[in-house]
Amino acid sequence: MLIQHLFLVYLVGWVFYLYFLSILHLDPSLEEEEEESVKFLEDLEDFHQENSQIFRNMIVGLLDMLQ
């Protein structure tokens, strides 16, 4: 159950990442908007990496408990 929940969190992170990445391809009219979008995507990528690391650590912990 915990693994399924973590996997769902992982997938949701990717969905947000891909959604906002597609927004960048809309060619924003103002340079300021583009900079904000890039900053947001960088923050989102950092968030995704943190979640991925947490997910990996939890899986390793679960596997250790099963051994």
Contacts in CASP RR format, 6 or more apart in sequence:
PFRMAT RR
TARGET T0000
AUTHOR 0000-0000-0000
METHOD contacts of the structure
MODEL  1
MLIQHLFLVYLVGWVFYLYFLSILHLDPSLEEEEEESVKFLEDLEDFHQE
NSQIFRNMIVGLLDMLQ
2 58 0 8 1.000
2 62 0 8 1.000
3 58 0 8 1.000
3 59 0 8 1.000
3 62 0 8 1.000
6 54 0 8 1.000
6 55 0 8 1.000
6 58 0 8 1.000
6 59 0 8 1.000
7 55 0 8 1.000
9 51 0 8 1.000
9 55 0 8 1.000
10 51 0 8 1.000
10 52 0 8 1.000
10 55 0 8 1.000
13 44 0 8 1.000
13 47 0 8 1.000
13 48 0 8 1.000
13 51 0 8 1.000
14 48 0 8 1.000
16 44 0 8 1.000
17 41 0 8 1.000
17 44 0 8 1.000
17 45 0 8 1.000
17 48 0 8 1.000
20 37 0 8 1.000
20 40 0 8 1.000
20 41 0 8 1.000
20 44 0 8 1.000
21 41 0 8 1.000
23 37 0 8 1.000
24 34 0 8 1.000
24 37 0 8 1.000
24 38 0 8 1.000
24 41 0 8 1.000
28 34 0 8 1.000
28 37 0 8 1.000
END
